[in-house]
């Protein structure tokens, strides 16, 4: 038996970290041994951590729950086990499959397509859109439907309660000169001639929502990537890099967070 000493059993970070270290140090042999993880006792934080570690298979066993038997004086009580391998439950697997099919149908606007390559692409987009917060780049020839697909991705994520803000579409090909900075990042009243009112900027307007950028400029993020496609100033590109990597932008002397905005970019071949 190994005793784990927690300074604060309600500190999620401490409890999860120590239990994870414990699990990694154990020479489990699930092929020859069965393991039960008792989650009835302990703090709620400990129960949650044990559940997460079992679900992630750091603890390769089944959950064990115990409780007194109601209406009797049986001191042994009753128990039951829960196997978190959802593939064992046909009804749950069927519901997951139905939900995934519903999402892919939503992205295809309900059209039952028969092109295998297209269907595989939509399946991949559905998985990435719902399981990742990373930006998405849609590529294809003009007229392929990238704009419609970008909006459907936004509507799907909003339907799944992953975003709450608006859908903001930006045609990067029309952003030129000093007006590009103002349009994307905003400005304060009086910042330059003609700035008669505060302007939040399109990036800020998409907070908690989705930015759809049509024909985004090629910014050289790493060696070997192509240089800019459009004539962009160094200041403009640095602002874009900051907004993409740090999820922040500046308006005058202010540092504004855009951490909750999602980006969908479209580029024609």
C-alpha positions as CSV (number, residue, x, y, z in Angstrom):
1,X,0.0,0.0,0.0
2,X,1.2,3.5,-0.9
3,X,0.1,6.5,1.1
4,X,-0.4,9.8,-0.8
5,X,-0.2,12.9,1.4
6,X,-2.2,15.9,0.1
7,X,-1.6,19.4,1.6
8,X,-5.0,20.4,0.3
9,X,-7.4,17.6,-0.8
10,X,-9.6,20.2,-2.5
11,X,-6.8,21.6,-4.7
12,X,-7.5,20.1,-8.1
13,X,-4.0,20.7,-9.5
14,X,-2.3,19.1,-6.5
15,X,-4.6,16.1,-6.3
16,X,-4.6,15.4,-10.1
17,X,-0.8,15.8,-10.3
18,X,0.0,13.4,-7.4
19,X,-2.6,10.8,-8.6
20,X,-1.1,11.0,-12.1
21,X,2.4,10.5,-10.8
22,X,1.1,7.5,-8.8
23,X,-0.6,6.0,-11.8
24,X,2.5,6.4,-14.0
25,X,4.7,4.7,-11.4
26,X,2.6,1.6,-11.2
27,X,3.5,-1.6,-13.2
28,X,-0.1,-2.3,-14.3
29,X,-0.7,-5.5,-16.2
30,X,-4.3,-5.2,-17.4
31,X,-3.9,-8.3,-19.6
32,X,-3.6,-10.6,-16.6
33,X,-5.1,-8.5,-13.8
34,X,-8.4,-6.6,-13.2
35,X,-8.4,-3.3,-11.4
36,X,-11.2,-1.5,-9.6
37,X,-11.0,2.2,-8.8
38,X,-13.1,3.1,-5.8
39,X,-14.6,6.6,-6.2
40,X,-17.3,6.6,-3.5
41,X,-15.0,7.9,-0.7
42,X,-12.8,10.9,-0.6
43,X,-13.4,14.5,-1.6
44,X,-15.3,15.4,-4.7
45,X,-12.0,16.7,-6.2
46,X,-10.4,13.2,-5.7
47,X,-13.5,11.5,-7.2
48,X,-13.3,13.7,-10.3
49,X,-9.5,13.1,-10.7
50,X,-9.9,9.3,-10.3
51,X,-12.7,9.4,-13.0
52,X,-10.5,11.4,-15.4
53,X,-7.5,9.2,-14.9
54,X,-9.6,6.1,-15.4
55,X,-11.2,7.5,-18.5
56,X,-7.8,8.4,-19.9
57,X,-6.6,4.8,-19.1
58,X,-3.8,6.0,-16.8
59,X,-5.7,3.8,-14.3
60,X,-6.6,0.8,-16.5
61,X,-9.6,-0.4,-14.6
62,X,-13.3,-0.1,-13.9
63,X,-14.9,2.4,-11.5
64,X,-16.2,0.9,-8.3
65,X,-19.2,2.4,-6.4
66,X,-20.4,1.3,-3.0
67,X,-23.4,2.3,-0.9
68,X,-25.5,1.0,2.1
69,X,-28.4,-1.2,1.2
70,X,-31.5,0.7,1.9
71,X,-34.2,-0.8,4.1
72,X,-31.9,-3.5,5.6
73,X,-29.3,-3.9,8.3
74,X,-26.8,-5.5,6.0
75,X,-23.4,-4.0,6.9
76,X,-21.8,-5.1,3.7
77,X,-24.0,-2.8,1.5
78,X,-24.1,-3.1,-2.2
79,X,-21.7,-2.3,-5.0
80,X,-21.5,-1.9,-8.8
81,X,-18.9,-1.3,-11.4
82,X,-18.8,1.1,-14.3
83,X,-16.7,0.3,-17.4
84,X,-15.7,3.6,-19.2
85,X,-14.9,1.8,-22.4
86,X,-17.9,3.3,-24.3
87,X,-17.4,1.0,-27.2
88,X,-18.9,-1.7,-25.1
89,X,-22.2,0.0,-24.9
90,X,-24.1,-0.4,-28.2
91,X,-26.7,2.2,-27.4
92,X,-24.1,4.9,-26.5
93,X,-22.0,4.1,-29.6
94,X,-25.1,4.4,-31.8
95,X,-26.0,7.8,-30.3
96,X,-22.4,9.1,-30.9
97,X,-22.6,7.8,-34.5
98,X,-26.0,9.5,-35.0
99,X,-24.7,12.8,-33.5
100,X,-21.7,12.8,-35.8
101,X,-23.8,12.0,-38.8
102,X,-26.2,14.8,-37.9
103,X,-23.2,17.3,-37.7
104,X,-21.8,16.3,-41.1
105,X,-25.2,16.5,-42.6
106,X,-25.5,20.0,-41.2
107,X,-22.2,21.0,-42.8
108,X,-23.4,19.7,-46.1
109,X,-26.7,21.7,-45.7
110,X,-28.7,18.4,-45.6
111,X,-27.5,17.3,-49.1
112,X,-26.8,13.6,-49.2
113,X,-23.6,13.6,-51.3
114,X,-22.1,10.5,-52.8
115,X,-18.6,11.6,-53.5
116,X,-16.4,9.6,-51.2
117,X,-13.5,12.1,-51.1
118,X,-15.9,15.0,-50.3
119,X,-17.6,13.0,-47.6
120,X,-14.3,12.1,-46.0
121,X,-13.3,15.8,-46.1
122,X,-16.5,16.9,-44.4
123,X,-16.1,14.1,-41.8
124,X,-12.6,15.5,-41.0
125,X,-13.8,19.1,-40.8
126,X,-16.6,18.0,-38.4
127,X,-14.1,16.3,-36.1
128,X,-11.6,19.2,-36.2
129,X,-14.3,22.0,-35.8
130,X,-15.9,20.4,-32.7
131,X,-12.8,19.0,-31.0
132,X,-10.3,21.8,-31.6
133,X,-10.1,25.5,-31.0
134,X,-7.3,25.9,-33.6
135,X,-7.8,28.2,-36.7
136,X,-9.1,26.4,-39.8
137,X,-7.8,27.1,-43.3
138,X,-10.2,26.2,-46.2
139,X,-8.5,26.0,-49.6
140,X,-10.1,25.5,-53.0
141,X,-10.8,27.2,-56.3
142,X,-13.1,30.2,-56.6
143,X,-16.7,29.2,-56.4
144,X,-16.1,25.9,-54.6
145,X,-18.2,27.1,-51.6
146,X,-15.6,28.0,-49.1
147,X,-17.6,31.0,-47.8
148,X,-20.7,28.9,-47.3
149,X,-18.7,26.1,-45.5
150,X,-17.1,28.7,-43.2
151,X,-20.5,30.0,-42.2
152,X,-21.8,26.5,-41.7
153,X,-18.8,25.7,-39.4
154,X,-19.6,28.8,-37.4
155,X,-23.3,27.8,-37.1
156,X,-22.4,24.2,-36.1
157,X,-20.0,25.4,-33.3
158,X,-22.7,27.9,-32.1
159,X,-25.3,25.1,-32.2
160,X,-22.9,23.0,-29.9
161,X,-22.5,26.0,-27.5
162,X,-18.8,26.4,-28.3
163,X,-19.0,30.0,-29.4
164,X,-21.6,32.7,-28.6
165,X,-20.4,35.8,-30.6
166,X,-21.1,36.9,-34.2
167,X,-19.8,35.7,-37.5
168,X,-17.5,38.5,-38.9
169,X,-16.4,38.1,-42.5
170,X,-13.3,40.0,-43.7
171,X,-12.2,40.2,-47.3
172,X,-8.4,40.7,-46.9
173,X,-8.0,41.6,-50.6
174,X,-9.8,44.9,-49.9
175,X,-7.6,45.8,-46.9
176,X,-5.0,48.2,-48.2
177,X,-2.9,51.0,-46.8
178,X,-3.6,52.7,-43.4
179,X,-7.3,51.8,-43.6
180,X,-6.4,48.1,-43.1
181,X,-5.0,48.8,-39.7
182,X,-8.1,50.7,-38.6
183,X,-10.5,48.2,-40.1
184,X,-8.9,45.2,-38.4
185,X,-7.6,46.6,-35.1
186,X,-9.8,49.7,-34.6
187,X,-8.9,53.1,-33.4
188,X,-9.7,55.8,-30.9
189,X,-11.6,59.0,-31.6
190,X,-9.2,61.6,-32.8
191,X,-6.4,59.2,-33.5
192,X,-6.0,60.6,-37.0
193,X,-7.8,63.0,-39.3
194,X,-11.3,61.7,-39.9
195,X,-11.5,59.5,-36.8
196,X,-14.7,61.1,-35.5
197,X,-15.6,58.1,-33.2
198,X,-14.2,55.0,-31.5
199,X,-14.0,52.0,-33.7
200,X,-13.5,48.5,-32.1
201,X,-12.1,46.8,-35.3
202,X,-13.2,43.6,-36.9
203,X,-11.0,41.4,-34.8
204,X,-12.5,42.8,-31.6
205,X,-16.0,42.6,-33.0
206,X,-15.6,38.9,-33.5
207,X,-14.9,38.3,-29.8
208,X,-16.5,35.1,-28.6
209,X,-17.5,34.5,-32.2
210,X,-15.8,33.6,-35.5
211,X,-13.6,35.5,-37.9
212,X,-13.9,34.4,-41.5
213,X,-11.0,35.9,-43.5
214,X,-11.3,35.6,-47.3
215,X,-8.0,35.6,-49.2
216,X,-5.8,36.0,-46.2
217,X,-2.3,37.4,-46.8
218,X,0.6,34.9,-46.7
219,X,2.6,36.0,-43.6
220,X,6.0,34.3,-43.4
221,X,5.6,32.6,-40.0
222,X,8.6,30.3,-40.6
223,X,11.6,30.0,-42.8
224,X,10.7,28.6,-46.2
225,X,7.1,29.8,-46.3
226,X,6.2,32.2,-49.1
227,X,6.5,35.9,-48.5
228,X,3.5,38.2,-48.5
229,X,1.0,37.9,-51.3
230,X,-0.3,41.4,-50.9
231,X,1.6,44.6,-50.3
232,X,1.4,44.8,-46.5
233,X,3.5,47.0,-44.3
234,X,5.7,45.5,-41.6
235,X,3.6,47.1,-38.9
236,X,0.5,45.5,-40.3
237,X,2.0,42.1,-40.5
238,X,3.4,42.3,-37.0
239,X,0.0,43.2,-35.7
240,X,-1.5,40.1,-37.5
241,X,1.2,37.9,-36.0
242,X,0.5,39.2,-32.5
243,X,-3.3,38.7,-32.9
244,X,-2.8,35.1,-34.2
245,X,-0.1,33.9,-31.7
246,X,-0.9,35.9,-28.5
247,X,-4.6,36.3,-29.0
248,X,-4.2,40.0,-28.3
249,X,-4.2,43.2,-30.3
250,X,-3.6,46.8,-29.6
251,X,-5.8,49.9,-30.1
252,X,-3.7,52.9,-29.4
253,X,-2.1,52.3,-25.9
254,X,-4.6,49.6,-25.0
255,X,-4.0,45.9,-25.1
256,X,-7.2,44.1,-26.0
257,X,-7.8,40.4,-25.7
258,X,-9.4,38.4,-28.5
259,X,-8.7,35.1,-26.9
260,X,-12.2,33.7,-27.5
261,X,-12.5,34.5,-31.2
262,X,-12.1,31.6,-33.6
263,X,-10.6,32.0,-37.1
264,X,-11.7,30.4,-40.3
265,X,-9.6,31.4,-43.4
266,X,-10.4,30.9,-47.0
267,X,-7.9,31.0,-49.9
268,X,-8.4,30.3,-53.6
269,X,-5.9,28.3,-55.5
